[in-house]
Amino acid sequence: MEMPLTGLWDPETEEPTLAPLAVLVDAVGGTVNHLPYEQKFWTVSTELSLIMTPGVDWALAKSVRATAGLIRADDSMALSRCQIYAGSTLLGEGSVRSLTIPAGVVPQTPPPPFSDDDTGTRRALSQRLALSLRSVGDGAAVLAQEWNPLLTNVIGTVHGGVVAAALELAGTTAVNAGQVPQFRTSSMTVHFLAALAGSERNRAEAMYEASVIHKGRRSAVIDARARGADGRVATIARLNAYR
């Protein structure tokens, strides 16, 4: 599976971001996890991880591709691993764990990869994810996400890869406010606790909150969480960043 990266920069830091790669990992890993079950089960992502290769700069990559393979699947869950490349260069690796549920109860589909018709501006990523900055400062940031049917599955919950991408952007916004040079995320681990839903009827927003729990001269650790329109925490993440 391939994804164009042109223009998909962090809208606040104007630096390369892992956010699109999280969407790609969820799409390819979730697809591989679902394949063994055919129509017997649906699969729901519960964990996603992404770690980047040290010393490799993906800033100039115009597109990336991901290959994935199944590690194991049984009647209760599936686990897949994927590699992300720019040309022949390994940029990083990811994994997706999915639980099974009876087919037809929650029909999940992977999010579509970003297309070539993005605007190419530095705000293209936030526009594509329907994100806006609500607050930033004192080692914290909050992003709001408008309800958008392009970001949800058929039952109206936000795709896991989209959630992971928004959490990464919230984290880098929190840690990089006023920082020069800036931190870049090197790895992230995401735990999906419940479905994240906005509201189509009143256009209620999902909220992404991040806080820095450690910041040194060269490394930082950030916690992030996603809340649905009901205010409950649906997803949590931890990011490690370096400069």
N, C-alpha and C positions, 0 to 999 in steps of 0.2 A: 504494500500500500504506500502511495506517495502523497506528499503534501508540499505545496509551494510555501515558501517563507518570506518572499519579497514583501516588505512593508509591515510585517507582523512583529513590530518592536514593542517593548514595554512603553505604554503611552505616557507614563509619568517620569520614568528615568531616561527614556529614549535610548535604551540599551537592549541588546538581545535578551530574550526571555525564554524560559522553558515552557511557558504556557501552551503554545501550539503543539509542542512535543507531547504534553500530557494528553491532549485531545487525540493525537495519533496513537499513543500507547493504549489508551482506553478502547479506541476503535478496533485496532488490529488484535489486541489481546482478548477483548471481549468477544470478537468474532470467532477466534480460534477456540475459546472456551465453549462456545455454543455449538460448534459443529458436531461434536460426538453425539449429541442428544437428539438431533433431528427434530421430530415433533413430540418427543417423549417429555422433555422438560424445557422450560425457559431458564435462562441464567441471569443472575443479578450480581453486579460487581460489588464486592465488599472491601477489597483492598487494591490499591494501586501504588506502585513504587517506580521511581525513575532516578537513575544516577548517571552522571555525565563523566566521560573519560577525562582525566586530568591533563591539562596542557593543550587540549584541543579547542580551538576557537571556531564556533559555528556562525559567527557574526556575518560572514560573507556568503554563507550558503544560500543559494536561491531556492533550493528545494531539498527535501529529505525523503528517505524511504525507510520503511520499517518491515522487517521480516519477523515472523513469530512462529513458535512451535509449542505444542502442548507438552507440559511436564507430566501431568497426571490428571485423570478424570475418573470419578466414580459416581454413584447415584446421589451423592450429597453435595459435591463441589468439584471444581476444576481449577487448575493452575497453569498459567502459560507464561512464557518468557519471550521477550522480543529484543532485537538489536536495531538501533537507529543509525543510518549511514547518510553521509553526504558524499556522493561518488563512492570511492572505495574506503573512505575514512570512517572508522567507527566513532560515532559521537557519544554514544551511551547505550545503556540497557535499561529495560523496564520489565515489570511483571504485573499481572492482573490475576486476582483470585475471585472466583465467582461461586455463589451458592445456587443450587437448583431449586426450582419451585414447579408445581404442576403446570403443564403447558396450558396457555390460554388465560392464566390468571393475570399476569403482568407482562404483556408482550413488549419486551425491550428491543430496541434497535440501536446500533452504534451511531454516533453523530457523524454527519458528513464531514469529510476533510475540508479544510479551507480551500476555496476555489481560486482560480486565477483572476477573477473579476473583482478582487478586493481593490480598494482605492489606491493603495501604495503609499498612503500618508502615514505619518507616525502615530495617528490615532485610529488606524484601520482596525487594530486588534480590539480596542475597547468598543468601537462601533459594532464589530462583528459579534462580540459577546454581550452587547447591550449594557455595558458597564459605565458608571459614572462615579467620580470621586466625591465622597461625602465629607470625609475629614481625614487629616493626617497631622501628626505631631506627637512629640513625647514618646517616640518609639511605638506608635500605634497608627493604624489606618483602617478606614471603613470604606468599602465599595458597595454600591447599590446596583442591582441588576433588574432592569425592567422585564416584565413578562413578555416573552417573544416565542411564538410557536415554532420558530426555526431552531430553537435551542432545547426543545422538549421532545419527549417521546409521545406515543399515542394516548397516554393517560395524563399528560400534562405535567410530568415531573422533569426536571432539568437533567440532561445527560451527564453521566459521571465524569467524562472527560472535560466537559464544559465547566463543571464545578471545580475540578482539580486545577484547571487553567486559571479560573478566577481567584482561587485561593493563592496560587503562586504570585499573581499580580498584586494581590493585597499584601502579601508578605514582603515583596521587594519594595513596594511603596512605603511600608512601615519602616524598614531597616535603612532605606537610602535617603530619607528626608534630610537634606542639608549635607550629605556625605560626598566627599571627593577624595580619592577615587571611590567609585561605587561598588557595592557587593553584587555578585552574581550567584544565583542559586546553583549549587552543584548537585544537590539531591533532594528528593522530597518523598515522603510517605503519606499516603492518604487513606483514611478509614471512613467508609460510607456507612453511617449508622442508621439512616432512614432516608426515604425518598425526599428530595428537595423540591418543593412546589411553591410557585407564586400563585397568583389568582388571575385568571383570564377575565372574570367578571368585573373586578374593581382595579385591575392592573397593579395589584399589590406586588411589591418588590421582594426579591431575595437579597439578603445582606451577607457580605463577606468581611469578616473582622480579623485583623492580624495584630499581634503584639510581639515585640522583640523580648526574648527572655535571656539572651546573652549577646553582647557585642564587644569584640576585642579589636585589636589593631588589624588582624587579617581574617578573622572568622566571626560568624554570627549564627545564631539559632533563632528561628521564628516559629511561633505557633499561630495557626489560623483556624477559623471555624466558619461554617456556612449556616445561616438561619433561613428558614422558609418564611412564607407570609404569616404563618402561625406563631413565629417567634422562637420555635424550638430549634435546637442545634441538630442539624442533619448530617454534617460531615465535619471531620477534624483533620488537620494536617500538620506535619512538622517539616520545616525546611532548614537545610544547612546551606550557608552562603559563604563565599570567600572573595578576597580582593588582593 
